[in-house]
Amino acid sequence: MTNTPIFPQPSGGCQGCRQKGEADMAFSFAFQPIVDVRDQSTFAHEALVRGVQGEGALSVLEQVDDQNRYRFDQLCRVRAISTAAQLGLTGFLSINFLPNAVYRPDMCIRSTLEAARAHAFPLDRLIFEAVEGEHVESNKHLMNILREYREFGFKTAIDDFGAGYSGLNLLADFQPDLIKLDMALIRDIHRDRVRQAIVRGVVGMCAELGVEVIAEGIEHPEERDFLADCGIYLMQGFWFAKPAFEAMAQIPVEAWQPI
């Protein structure tokens, strides 16, 4: 796709889109890189919600309820894009979204399009992934959201694949651009034959479906090397860099060095 921003205009609106909600919630973002070990480059940065002083995500998320869920989801998109643009991010930006906060994807995307236009952020550099731990009552609803987002030119991702709702049934009905393997599958995988077999199976399946795999939660070089040997080249985790508050994290040279 071209790097020139394209900003389609959804028409109309829904009740959720017209709700202004209460005063804007106070929060900011930290950014964690997703690296490509093939050329030691940064593929994307994931925007992770934080308090205004860098407090953990829980300090913000515990304020979200049924009354302000939509407003919070919309603010997350706008602030993630504006902050990334101010920091000069040039790769992909991965934004978590709350599926239960989306009423009609084609109409509730308006604030995202406006933020991208205001900050000259290309739509084809945005990745939307369902937020970790968000319970979705209907896979059909989530699939409809992901399909609509793809039509707008966004990349789509299934987070925490292998846990909760993010399983094989969802993948059978919709093939996103990316899946992110659940950290529970990654931990100490170089010592666990069962997890190794599962991950190899997922990699082979995704290769056949044309879906890229991201391994998150990398904390040890042995995990990095085993996953690379399996054909997973996109990785994220403390081994490469911790999330940097309102900044682009620097990846140390040691992160690439062999054991």
VOKOL-410633 format. One record per residue: residue number from 1; residue in one letter; chain; x, y, z of N, C-alpha, C in turn. Coordinates in steps of 0.2 Angstrom, whole numbers, always signed. Example, Ala and Ser with C-alpha at 12.3 -4.5 7.8 and 13.67 -1.06 7.14 Angstrom:
[site 1; 'A'; 'A'; [+66; -28; +39]; [+62; -22; +39]; [+66; -16; +39]]
[site 2; 'S'; 'A'; [+64; -11; +35]; [+68; -5; +36]; [+64; +0; +39]]
END
This chain:
[site 1; 'M'; 'A'; [+4; -6; +0]; [+0; +0; +0]; [+4; +6; +0]]
[site 2; 'T'; 'A'; [+2; +12; -3]; [+5; +18; -3]; [+6; +21; +4]]
[site 3; 'N'; 'A'; [+11; +25; +6]; [+12; +28; +12]; [+8; +34; +13]]
[site 4; 'T'; 'A'; [+5; +36; +7]; [+1; +42; +7]; [-5; +41; +11]]
[site 5; 'P'; 'A'; [-7; +46; +16]; [-13; +45; +20]; [-19; +45; +16]]
[site 6; 'I'; 'A'; [-24; +41; +17]; [-30; +41; +14]; [-35; +41; +20]]
[site 7; 'F'; 'A'; [-40; +46; +19]; [-45; +47; +25]; [-52; +46; +23]]
[site 8; 'P'; 'A'; [-55; +40; +22]; [-62; +40; +20]; [-66; +43; +26]]
[site 9; 'Q'; 'A'; [-72; +45; +24]; [-76; +48; +29]; [-82; +44; +30]]
[site 10; 'P'; 'A'; [-83; +41; +36]; [-89; +37; +37]; [-95; +42; +38]]
[site 11; 'S'; 'A'; [-101; +40; +36]; [-106; +45; +37]; [-111; +43; +43]]
[site 12; 'G'; 'A'; [-115; +47; +45]; [-119; +46; +51]; [-116; +45; +57]]
[site 13; 'G'; 'A'; [-119; +42; +62]; [-116; +41; +68]; [-120; +36; +72]]
[site 14; 'C'; 'A'; [-118; +34; +78]; [-122; +30; +82]; [-122; +33; +89]]
[site 15; 'Q'; 'A'; [-126; +30; +94]; [-127; +33; +100]; [-121; +34; +104]]
[site 16; 'G'; 'A'; [-117; +28; +103]; [-110; +29; +107]; [-106; +34; +104]]
[site 17; 'C'; 'A'; [-106; +35; +98]; [-101; +40; +95]; [-104; +47; +97]]
[site 18; 'R'; 'A'; [-110; +48; +98]; [-112; +55; +100]; [-112; +56; +108]]
[site 19; 'Q'; 'A'; [-110; +51; +112]; [-109; +52; +119]; [-102; +55; +120]]
[site 20; 'K'; 'A'; [-103; +61; +124]; [-97; +64; +125]; [-94; +62; +132]]
[site 21; 'G'; 'A'; [-98; +59; +136]; [-95; +56; +142]; [-93; +61; +147]]
[site 22; 'E'; 'A'; [-90; +59; +152]; [-88; +64; +158]; [-81; +67; +155]]
[site 23; 'A'; 'A'; [-78; +71; +160]; [-72; +74; +158]; [-67; +69; +156]]
[site 24; 'D'; 'A'; [-63; +71; +151]; [-58; +66; +149]; [-54; +63; +154]]
[site 25; 'M'; 'A'; [-52; +57; +154]; [-48; +53; +159]; [-41; +55; +158]]
[site 26; 'A'; 'A'; [-38; +55; +163]; [-31; +57; +163]; [-26; +51; +162]]
[site 27; 'F'; 'A'; [-23; +50; +157]; [-18; +45; +156]; [-14; +46; +150]]
[site 28; 'S'; 'A'; [-8; +43; +149]; [-4; +44; +144]; [-2; +37; +141]]
[site 29; 'F'; 'A'; [+4; +36; +138]; [+6; +30; +135]; [+14; +29; +136]]
[site 30; 'A'; 'A'; [+15; +22; +136]; [+22; +20; +135]; [+22; +16; +129]]
[site 31; 'F'; 'A'; [+28; +16; +126]; [+29; +12; +119]; [+34; +7; +120]]
[site 32; 'Q'; 'A'; [+32; +1; +118]; [+37; -5; +118]; [+38; -7; +110]]
[site 33; 'P'; 'A'; [+44; -8; +108]; [+45; -10; +102]; [+44; -17; +100]]
[site 34; 'I'; 'A'; [+42; -19; +94]; [+41; -25; +91]; [+47; -26; +86]]
[site 35; 'V'; 'A'; [+51; -30; +87]; [+57; -30; +83]; [+57; -36; +78]]
[site 36; 'D'; 'A'; [+61; -35; +73]; [+62; -40; +68]; [+69; -43; +68]]
[site 37; 'V'; 'A'; [+70; -49; +71]; [+77; -51; +72]; [+80; -53; +66]]
[site 38; 'R'; 'A'; [+77; -53; +60]; [+81; -55; +54]; [+86; -49; +52]]
[site 39; 'D'; 'A'; [+84; -43; +53]; [+88; -38; +51]; [+89; -33; +57]]
[site 40; 'Q'; 'A'; [+87; -35; +63]; [+88; -31; +69]; [+85; -24; +69]]
[site 41; 'S'; 'A'; [+79; -24; +66]; [+75; -18; +65]; [+69; -18; +69]]
[site 42; 'T'; 'A'; [+66; -12; +70]; [+60; -11; +74]; [+54; -11; +69]]
[site 43; 'F'; 'A'; [+50; -16; +69]; [+44; -17; +65]; [+39; -12; +67]]
[site 44; 'A'; 'A'; [+37; -12; +74]; [+32; -8; +76]; [+33; -6; +83]]
[site 45; 'H'; 'A'; [+29; -1; +86]; [+29; +0; +93]; [+21; -1; +95]]
[site 46; 'E'; 'A'; [+21; -4; +101]; [+14; -5; +104]; [+13; +1; +109]]
[site 47; 'A'; 'A'; [+7; +4; +108]; [+6; +9; +113]; [+2; +6; +119]]
[site 48; 'L'; 'A'; [+5; +7; +125]; [+3; +4; +131]; [+0; +9; +136]]
[site 49; 'V'; 'A'; [-6; +9; +138]; [-8; +14; +143]; [-5; +15; +149]]
[site 50; 'R'; 'A'; [-4; +21; +152]; [+0; +22; +158]; [-4; +28; +161]]
[site 51; 'G'; 'A'; [-3; +29; +168]; [-5; +35; +171]; [-1; +41; +169]]
[site 52; 'V'; 'A'; [-3; +47; +171]; [+1; +53; +168]; [+8; +54; +171]]
[site 53; 'Q'; 'A'; [+9; +50; +176]; [+16; +50; +179]; [+20; +44; +177]]
[site 54; 'G'; 'A'; [+17; +40; +173]; [+20; +33; +171]; [+18; +28; +175]]
[site 55; 'E'; 'A'; [+12; +29; +179]; [+10; +23; +183]; [+7; +17; +179]]
[site 56; 'G'; 'A'; [+7; +11; +182]; [+5; +5; +178]; [-2; +6; +175]]
[site 57; 'A'; 'A'; [-3; +2; +170]; [-10; +2; +167]; [-16; +1; +171]]
[site 58; 'L'; 'A'; [-15; -3; +176]; [-21; -5; +181]; [-23; +2; +184]]
[site 59; 'S'; 'A'; [-19; +7; +185]; [-21; +13; +189]; [-26; +17; +184]]
[site 60; 'V'; 'A'; [-26; +15; +178]; [-30; +19; +173]; [-36; +14; +171]]
[site 61; 'L'; 'A'; [-35; +8; +170]; [-40; +3; +168]; [-45; +2; +173]]
[site 62; 'E'; 'A'; [-43; +3; +180]; [-48; +2; +185]; [-53; +7; +185]]
[site 63; 'Q'; 'A'; [-52; +13; +182]; [-57; +18; +181]; [-62; +17; +176]]
[site 64; 'V'; 'A'; [-61; +12; +171]; [-65; +11; +166]; [-71; +7; +168]]
[site 65; 'D'; 'A'; [-77; +9; +166]; [-83; +5; +167]; [-88; +6; +161]]
[site 66; 'D'; 'A'; [-94; +3; +162]; [-99; +3; +157]; [-101; +10; +154]]
[site 67; 'Q'; 'A'; [-100; +15; +159]; [-102; +22; +157]; [-97; +25; +153]]
[site 68; 'N'; 'A'; [-91; +24; +154]; [-85; +28; +151]; [-81; +23; +146]]
[site 69; 'R'; 'A'; [-83; +17; +145]; [-79; +12; +141]; [-78; +15; +134]]
[site 70; 'Y'; 'A'; [-84; +17; +131]; [-83; +20; +124]; [-78; +26; +124]]
[site 71; 'R'; 'A'; [-79; +31; +128]; [-75; +37; +128]; [-68; +35; +129]]
[site 72; 'F'; 'A'; [-67; +31; +134]; [-60; +29; +135]; [-57; +26; +129]]
[site 73; 'D'; 'A'; [-60; +21; +126]; [-58; +18; +120]; [-56; +23; +114]]
[site 74; 'Q'; 'A'; [-60; +28; +113]; [-59; +33; +108]; [-53; +38; +110]]
[site 75; 'L'; 'A'; [-53; +39; +116]; [-47; +43; +119]; [-40; +40; +118]]
[site 76; 'C'; 'A'; [-41; +33; +119]; [-34; +29; +118]; [-32; +30; +111]]
[site 77; 'R'; 'A'; [-36; +29; +106]; [-34; +29; +99]; [-31; +36; +97]]
[site 78; 'V'; 'A'; [-35; +41; +99]; [-33; +48; +98]; [-26; +50; +101]]
[site 79; 'R'; 'A'; [-25; +48; +107]; [-19; +50; +111]; [-13; +46; +109]]
[site 80; 'A'; 'A'; [-14; +40; +107]; [-9; +35; +105]; [-6; +38; +98]]
[site 81; 'I'; 'A'; [-11; +40; +94]; [-8; +43; +87]; [-5; +49; +88]]
[site 82; 'S'; 'A'; [-8; +54; +92]; [-5; +60; +93]; [+2; +60; +96]]
[site 83; 'T'; 'A'; [+3; +56; +102]; [+9; +55; +105]; [+14; +52; +101]]
[site 84; 'A'; 'A'; [+12; +47; +97]; [+17; +43; +92]; [+20; +48; +87]]
[site 85; 'A'; 'A'; [+15; +52; +84]; [+17; +57; +79]; [+22; +62; +82]]
[site 86; 'Q'; 'A'; [+20; +65; +88]; [+25; +69; +92]; [+32; +67; +93]]
[site 87; 'L'; 'A'; [+32; +60; +94]; [+39; +57; +95]; [+42; +55; +89]]
[site 88; 'G'; 'A'; [+39; +56; +83]; [+42; +55; +77]; [+42; +47; +75]]
[site 89; 'L'; 'A'; [+37; +43; +77]; [+37; +36; +76]; [+36; +36; +68]]
[site 90; 'T'; 'A'; [+41; +31; +65]; [+40; +30; +58]; [+38; +23; +56]]
[site 91; 'G'; 'A'; [+38; +19; +60]; [+36; +12; +59]; [+28; +11; +60]]
[site 92; 'F'; 'A'; [+26; +5; +61]; [+19; +4; +63]; [+18; +6; +70]]
[site 93; 'L'; 'A'; [+12; +8; +71]; [+9; +9; +78]; [+4; +4; +79]]
[site 94; 'S'; 'A'; [+5; +0; +85]; [+0; -5; +87]; [-5; -2; +92]]
[site 95; 'I'; 'A'; [-11; -2; +91]; [-16; +1; +96]; [-21; -4; +99]]
[site 96; 'N'; 'A'; [-21; -5; +105]; [-26; -10; +108]; [-33; -6; +107]]
[site 97; 'F'; 'A'; [-38; -10; +106]; [-45; -8; +107]; [-49; -12; +111]]
[site 98; 'L'; 'A'; [-55; -9; +113]; [-60; -13; +117]; [-65; -15; +112]]
[site 99; 'P'; 'A'; [-66; -21; +111]; [-71; -23; +106]; [-78; -22; +109]]
[site 100; 'N'; 'A'; [-79; -22; +115]; [-86; -21; +118]; [-87; -13; +118]]
[site 101; 'A'; 'A'; [-83; -9; +117]; [-84; -2; +116]; [-86; +0; +109]]
[site 102; 'V'; 'A'; [-85; -4; +104]; [-87; -3; +97]; [-94; -5; +96]]
[site 103; 'Y'; 'A'; [-98; +1; +94]; [-105; -1; +92]; [-106; -3; +85]]
[site 104; 'R'; 'A'; [-104; +2; +81]; [-103; +0; +73]; [-96; +3; +71]]
[site 105; 'P'; 'A'; [-92; -2; +69]; [-85; -1; +67]; [-84; +5; +62]]
[site 106; 'D'; 'A'; [-89; +5; +57]; [-88; +10; +52]; [-90; +17; +54]]
[site 107; 'M'; 'A'; [-94; +18; +59]; [-95; +24; +62]; [-91; +26; +68]]
[site 108; 'C'; 'A'; [-89; +21; +72]; [-85; +23; +78]; [-78; +24; +76]]
[site 109; 'I'; 'A'; [-76; +24; +70]; [-69; +25; +68]; [-68; +32; +67]]
[site 110; 'R'; 'A'; [-73; +36; +67]; [-72; +43; +65]; [-66; +47; +69]]
[site 111; 'S'; 'A'; [-66; +46; +75]; [-61; +50; +79]; [-54; +47; +77]]
[site 112; 'T'; 'A'; [-53; +41; +75]; [-46; +38; +73]; [-44; +42; +67]]
[site 113; 'L'; 'A'; [-49; +42; +62]; [-48; +45; +56]; [-46; +53; +56]]
[site 114; 'E'; 'A'; [-49; +56; +61]; [-48; +63; +62]; [-41; +64; +65]]
[site 115; 'A'; 'A'; [-39; +60; +70]; [-33; +60; +73]; [-27; +59; +68]]
[site 116; 'A'; 'A'; [-28; +54; +64]; [-23; +52; +59]; [-22; +58; +54]]
[site 117; 'R'; 'A'; [-28; +61; +52]; [-27; +67; +47]; [-24; +73; +51]]
[site 118; 'A'; 'A'; [-26; +74; +57]; [-23; +80; +60]; [-15; +79; +61]]
[site 119; 'H'; 'A'; [-13; +73; +62]; [-6; +72; +63]; [-2; +69; +57]]
[site 120; 'A'; 'A'; [-5; +69; +51]; [-3; +66; +45]; [+0; +59; +46]]
[site 121; 'F'; 'A'; [-3; +55; +50]; [-1; +48; +51]; [-5; +43; +46]]
[site 122; 'P'; 'A'; [-1; +40; +42]; [-4; +36; +37]; [-8; +30; +40]]
[site 123; 'L'; 'A'; [-14; +29; +37]; [-18; +24; +40]; [-15; +17; +39]]
[site 124; 'D'; 'A'; [-11; +16; +34]; [-8; +9; +33]; [-2; +8; +38]]
[site 125; 'R'; 'A'; [-1; +12; +42]; [+4; +11; +47]; [+1; +10; +54]]
[site 126; 'L'; 'A'; [-6; +9; +54]; [-9; +8; +61]; [-11; +0; +61]]
[site 127; 'I'; 'A'; [-10; -3; +67]; [-12; -10; +68]; [-17; -9; +74]]
[site 128; 'F'; 'A'; [-22; -13; +73]; [-27; -13; +79]; [-27; -20; +81]]
[site 129; 'E'; 'A'; [-26; -21; +88]; [-27; -28; +91]; [-32; -27; +97]]
[site 130; 'A'; 'A'; [-35; -33; +98]; [-40; -33; +103]; [-36; -33; +110]]
[site 131; 'V'; 'A'; [-39; -29; +115]; [-35; -28; +121]; [-35; -34; +125]]
[site 132; 'E'; 'A'; [-29; -35; +128]; [-28; -41; +133]; [-33; -42; +138]]
[site 133; 'G'; 'A'; [-36; -47; +139]; [-41; -48; +144]; [-48; -46; +143]]
[site 134; 'E'; 'A'; [-49; -43; +137]; [-56; -40; +136]; [-61; -46; +134]]
[site 135; 'H'; 'A'; [-66; -48; +138]; [-70; -53; +136]; [-75; -51; +131]]
[site 136; 'V'; 'A'; [-75; -55; +126]; [-80; -54; +120]; [-85; -59; +120]]
[site 137; 'E'; 'A'; [-91; -57; +121]; [-97; -61; +121]; [-98; -65; +114]]
[site 138; 'S'; 'A'; [-96; -62; +109]; [-98; -64; +102]; [-92; -64; +98]]
[site 139; 'N'; 'A'; [-89; -69; +95]; [-84; -69; +90]; [-86; -65; +84]]
[site 140; 'K'; 'A'; [-92; -66; +82]; [-95; -63; +76]; [-94; -55; +77]]
[site 141; 'H'; 'A'; [-95; -52; +83]; [-95; -45; +83]; [-87; -43; +82]]
[site 142; 'L'; 'A'; [-83; -47; +85]; [-76; -45; +84]; [-74; -46; +77]]
[site 143; 'M'; 'A'; [-76; -51; +74]; [-74; -52; +67]; [-77; -46; +62]]
[site 144; 'N'; 'A'; [-83; -44; +64]; [-85; -38; +60]; [-81; -32; +61]]
[site 145; 'I'; 'A'; [-79; -31; +67]; [-74; -25; +68]; [-68; -26; +64]]
[site 146; 'L'; 'A'; [-65; -32; +65]; [-58; -33; +61]; [-59; -32; +54]]
[site 147; 'R'; 'A'; [-65; -35; +51]; [-66; -34; +44]; [-66; -27; +42]]
[site 148; 'E'; 'A'; [-70; -23; +46]; [-71; -16; +44]; [-65; -12; +44]]
[site 149; 'Y'; 'A'; [-61; -14; +50]; [-54; -10; +50]; [-50; -12; +45]]
[site 150; 'R'; 'A'; [-50; -18; +42]; [-46; -20; +37]; [-48; -16; +30]]
[site 151; 'E'; 'A'; [-54; -15; +30]; [-57; -11; +24]; [-54; -4; +24]]
[site 152; 'F'; 'A'; [-53; -1; +30]; [-51; +6; +31]; [-43; +6; +29]]
[site 153; 'G'; 'A'; [-40; +1; +28]; [-33; +1; +27]; [-29; -1; +33]]
[site 154; 'F'; 'A'; [-32; -2; +39]; [-28; -4; +45]; [-25; -11; +44]]
[site 155; 'K'; 'A'; [-20; -13; +48]; [-18; -20; +49]; [-22; -22; +55]]
[site 156; 'T'; 'A'; [-23; -29; +55]; [-27; -31; +61]; [-23; -37; +64]]
[site 157; 'A'; 'A'; [-24; -37; +71]; [-20; -42; +75]; [-25; -46; +80]]
[site 158; 'I'; 'A'; [-24; -52; +81]; [-27; -56; +87]; [-22; -56; +92]]
[site 159; 'D'; 'A'; [-23; -53; +98]; [-19; -53; +104]; [-20; -60; +108]]
[site 160; 'D'; 'A'; [-14; -62; +111]; [-15; -67; +116]; [-17; -74; +113]]
[site 161; 'F'; 'A'; [-15; -75; +107]; [-17; -81; +103]; [-16; -87; +108]]
[site 162; 'G'; 'A'; [-21; -91; +109]; [-20; -97; +113]; [-23; -97; +120]]
[site 163; 'A'; 'A'; [-26; -91; +121]; [-29; -90; +128]; [-35; -86; +127]]
[site 164; 'G'; 'A'; [-40; -88; +131]; [-47; -85; +131]; [-50; -86; +124]]
[site 165; 'Y'; 'A'; [-53; -80; +122]; [-57; -80; +116]; [-53; -80; +109]]
[site 166; 'S'; 'A'; [-46; -79; +110]; [-42; -79; +104]; [-39; -85; +102]]
[site 167; 'G'; 'A'; [-43; -90; +100]; [-42; -97; +98]; [-43; -98; +91]]
[site 168; 'L'; 'A'; [-43; -105; +90]; [-43; -108; +83]; [-50; -106; +80]]
[site 169; 'N'; 'A'; [-55; -106; +84]; [-62; -105; +81]; [-62; -98; +78]]
[site 170; 'L'; 'A'; [-59; -93; +81]; [-59; -86; +78]; [-54; -86; +72]]
[site 171; 'L'; 'A'; [-49; -89; +72]; [-44; -89; +67]; [-47; -93; +61]]
[site 172; 'A'; 'A'; [-51; -98; +62]; [-55; -101; +56]; [-59; -97; +53]]
[site 173; 'D'; 'A'; [-62; -92; +56]; [-67; -87; +53]; [-64; -81; +51]]
[site 174; 'F'; 'A'; [-59; -79; +53]; [-55; -73; +51]; [-48; -73; +51]]
[site 175; 'Q'; 'A'; [-44; -72; +46]; [-37; -72; +46]; [-34; -65; +46]]
[site 176; 'P'; 'A'; [-32; -63; +52]; [-29; -56; +53]; [-22; -56; +49]]
[site 177; 'D'; 'A'; [-19; -50; +49]; [-13; -49; +47]; [-8; -52; +51]]
[site 178; 'L'; 'A'; [-9; -52; +58]; [-4; -54; +63]; [-8; -58; +69]]
[site 179; 'I'; 'A'; [-5; -62; +72]; [-7; -65; +78]; [-1; -64; +83]]
[site 180; 'K'; 'A'; [-3; -63; +89]; [+2; -62; +95]; [+2; -68; +99]]
[site 181; 'L'; 'A'; [+7; -72; +100]; [+6; -78; +104]; [+6; -76; +111]]
[site 182; 'D'; 'A'; [+2; -80; +115]; [+1; -78; +122]; [+7; -80; +126]]
[site 183; 'M'; 'A'; [+9; -75; +130]; [+15; -76; +134]; [+16; -83; +138]]
[site 184; 'A'; 'A'; [+10; -86; +140]; [+11; -92; +143]; [+14; -97; +139]]
[site 185; 'L'; 'A'; [+13; -97; +132]; [+16; -102; +127]; [+24; -100; +127]]
[site 186; 'I'; 'A'; [+26; -94; +128]; [+33; -92; +126]; [+37; -94; +132]]
[site 187; 'R'; 'A'; [+35; -93; +138]; [+39; -93; +144]; [+43; -100; +144]]
[site 188; 'D'; 'A'; [+50; -99; +144]; [+54; -105; +145]; [+53; -110; +139]]
[site 189; 'I'; 'A'; [+51; -108; +134]; [+49; -113; +128]; [+55; -117; +126]]
[site 190; 'H'; 'A'; [+61; -114; +127]; [+67; -118; +125]; [+68; -124; +130]]
[site 191; 'R'; 'A'; [+64; -125; +135]; [+65; -131; +140]; [+58; -135; +140]]
[site 192; 'D'; 'A'; [+54; -133; +136]; [+47; -136; +136]; [+45; -139; +130]]
[site 193; 'R'; 'A'; [+45; -146; +129]; [+44; -149; +123]; [+37; -149; +121]]
[site 194; 'V'; 'A'; [+32; -148; +125]; [+25; -148; +124]; [+24; -141; +121]]
[site 195; 'R'; 'A'; [+26; -136; +124]; [+25; -129; +121]; [+29; -128; +114]]
[site 196; 'Q'; 'A'; [+34; -132; +113]; [+38; -131; +107]; [+34; -134; +101]]
[site 197; 'A'; 'A'; [+31; -140; +103]; [+26; -143; +98]; [+20; -139; +96]]
[site 198; 'I'; 'A'; [+17; -136; +101]; [+12; -132; +100]; [+13; -126; +95]]
[site 199; 'V'; 'A'; [+19; -122; +97]; [+21; -116; +93]; [+23; -118; +86]]
[site 200; 'R'; 'A'; [+27; -124; +85]; [+28; -126; +79]; [+22; -127; +74]]
[site 201; 'G'; 'A'; [+17; -130; +78]; [+11; -131; +74]; [+7; -125; +72]]
[site 202; 'V'; 'A'; [+7; -120; +77]; [+4; -113; +75]; [+8; -110; +69]]
[site 203; 'V'; 'A'; [+15; -110; +70]; [+19; -107; +64]; [+17; -110; +58]]
[site 204; 'G'; 'A'; [+17; -116; +57]; [+15; -120; +51]; [+9; -118; +48]]
[site 205; 'M'; 'A'; [+4; -118; +53]; [-3; -116; +51]; [-4; -109; +48]]
[site 206; 'C'; 'A'; [+0; -104; +52]; [-1; -97; +50]; [+3; -96; +43]]
[site 207; 'A'; 'A'; [+8; -100; +42]; [+12; -99; +36]; [+7; -101; +30]]
[site 208; 'E'; 'A'; [+4; -106; +31]; [-1; -108; +26]; [-7; -103; +25]]
[site 209; 'L'; 'A'; [-9; -100; +30]; [-14; -95; +30]; [-12; -88; +28]]
[site 210; 'G'; 'A'; [-5; -87; +28]; [-3; -80; +26]; [-3; -75; +32]]
[site 211; 'V'; 'A'; [-3; -78; +38]; [-3; -74; +44]; [+4; -73; +47]]
[site 212; 'E'; 'A'; [+6; -67; +49]; [+12; -67; +52]; [+12; -68; +60]]
[site 213; 'V'; 'A'; [+17; -71; +63]; [+17; -72; +70]; [+21; -68; +74]]
[site 214; 'I'; 'A'; [+19; -65; +79]; [+23; -61; +84]; [+23; -65; +90]]
[site 215; 'A'; 'A'; [+29; -66; +93]; [+30; -69; +100]; [+31; -63; +105]]
[site 216; 'E'; 'A'; [+27; -63; +110]; [+28; -57; +115]; [+30; -60; +121]]
[site 217; 'G'; 'A'; [+33; -56; +126]; [+35; -59; +132]; [+42; -62; +132]]
[site 218; 'I'; 'A'; [+46; -60; +127]; [+53; -63; +127]; [+57; -60; +132]]
[site 219; 'E'; 'A'; [+60; -64; +137]; [+64; -62; +142]; [+71; -65; +142]]
[site 220; 'H'; 'A'; [+72; -70; +138]; [+78; -73; +138]; [+81; -75; +131]]
[site 221; 'P'; 'A'; [+87; -74; +130]; [+90; -76; +123]; [+89; -83; +121]]
[site 222; 'E'; 'A'; [+88; -87; +125]; [+86; -94; +123]; [+79; -94; +120]]
[site 223; 'E'; 'A'; [+75; -91; +123]; [+68; -90; +120]; [+68; -87; +113]]
[site 224; 'R'; 'A'; [+72; -82; +112]; [+73; -78; +106]; [+76; -83; +101]]
[site 225; 'D'; 'A'; [+81; -87; +102]; [+84; -91; +97]; [+80; -97; +95]]
[site 226; 'F'; 'A'; [+76; -100; +100]; [+72; -105; +98]; [+66; -103; +94]]
[site 227; 'L'; 'A'; [+63; -97; +95]; [+58; -95; +91]; [+60; -93; +84]]
[site 228; 'A'; 'A'; [+66; -90; +84]; [+69; -89; +77]; [+70; -95; +73]]
[site 229; 'D'; 'A'; [+72; -100; +77]; [+73; -107; +73]; [+67; -109; +71]]
[site 230; 'C'; 'A'; [+61; -108; +74]; [+55; -110; +72]; [+52; -106; +66]]
[site 231; 'G'; 'A'; [+55; -101; +65]; [+52; -96; +59]; [+48; -90; +62]]
[site 232; 'I'; 'A'; [+49; -89; +68]; [+46; -83; +71]; [+51; -77; +71]]
[site 233; 'Y'; 'A'; [+50; -72; +68]; [+55; -67; +67]; [+53; -60; +71]]
[site 234; 'L'; 'A'; [+46; -59; +72]; [+44; -53; +75]; [+43; -55; +82]]
[site 235; 'M'; 'A'; [+46; -51; +87]; [+46; -52; +94]; [+46; -46; +98]]
[site 236; 'Q'; 'A'; [+43; -47; +104]; [+42; -41; +109]; [+43; -44; +116]]
[site 237; 'G'; 'A'; [+47; -40; +120]; [+48; -42; +127]; [+53; -38; +130]]
[site 238; 'F'; 'A'; [+54; -39; +137]; [+59; -36; +141]; [+66; -37; +138]]
[site 239; 'W'; 'A'; [+67; -43; +135]; [+74; -44; +133]; [+76; -39; +128]]
[site 240; 'F'; 'A'; [+72; -36; +124]; [+74; -31; +119]; [+73; -24; +122]]
[site 241; 'A'; 'A'; [+67; -23; +125]; [+66; -16; +128]; [+60; -16; +132]]
[site 242; 'K'; 'A'; [+60; -13; +138]; [+54; -12; +142]; [+51; -6; +139]]
[site 243; 'P'; 'A'; [+44; -6; +140]; [+40; +0; +138]; [+43; +7; +140]]
[site 244; 'A'; 'A'; [+44; +11; +136]; [+47; +18; +137]; [+41; +23; +138]]
[site 245; 'F'; 'A'; [+41; +26; +144]; [+35; +31; +145]; [+36; +37; +141]]
[site 246; 'E'; 'A'; [+31; +39; +136]; [+31; +44; +132]; [+38; +45; +128]]
[site 247; 'A'; 'A'; [+40; +39; +126]; [+47; +39; +122]; [+47; +33; +118]]
[site 248; 'M'; 'A'; [+52; +33; +113]; [+54; +27; +109]; [+59; +24; +113]]
[site 249; 'A'; 'A'; [+58; +17; +115]; [+64; +14; +119]; [+70; +12; +114]]
[site 250; 'Q'; 'A'; [+75; +12; +117]; [+82; +11; +114]; [+83; +3; +115]]
[site 251; 'I'; 'A'; [+85; +0; +110]; [+86; -7; +110]; [+94; -8; +111]]
[site 252; 'P'; 'A'; [+96; -11; +116]; [+103; -12; +117]; [+107; -17; +112]]
[site 253; 'V'; 'A'; [+113; -16; +111]; [+116; -20; +106]; [+116; -27; +109]]
[site 254; 'E'; 'A'; [+116; -28; +115]; [+117; -35; +118]; [+111; -39; +117]]
[site 255; 'A'; 'A'; [+105; -36; +115]; [+99; -39; +114]; [+100; -44; +107]]
[site 256; 'W'; 'A'; [+104; -42; +103]; [+105; -46; +97]; [+111; -51; +97]]
[site 257; 'Q'; 'A'; [+115; -51; +102]; [+121; -55; +102]; [+119; -62; +104]]
[site 258; 'P'; 'A'; [+123; -67; +101]; [+121; -74; +102]; [+123; -76; +109]]
[site 259; 'I'; 'A'; [+121; -81; +111]; [+122; -84; +118]; [+129; -86; +118]]
END
